[in-house]
C-alpha cells in the first residue's frame, strides 16, 4: 500500500470503517483526492496538518465512497474557492520573496 498509514487510518475513522478489507481501495481514493485537490490549486498541498486541505480530502473521499462524487464540487464550492484563493495568494507571496522575474 503506497498511502501513509496515518491518513488512511484517519479516513477510516472519519468513515467509521473498522475493517481492513477496503484499505487498498481507500488508499486509492486518498491518492485520487490528493491529485484532484493539487490539480485544482496548482500546488502540492500539505494534507497532514489539520487544515482545509485535509478536511476537503476527507470529504472528497466520503463522497466517492458513498457514490456521490458528482455532488462534491457543488456542496463544497465555497470551501474549494477559498482554498484556491489562499493557495494562490501564498504562491504569489513565495514567488515574490527573493525571486526576480525575468523579462
Buried (B, 14 or more C-beta within 10 A) or exposed (E): EEBEEEBBBBBBEBBEBEEEEBBEEBBBBBEBBBEBBBEBBEBEBEBEEEEBBBBBBBBBBBBBBEEEBEEBEEEBEEEBEEBBEEBEEEEEEEEEEEEEEEE
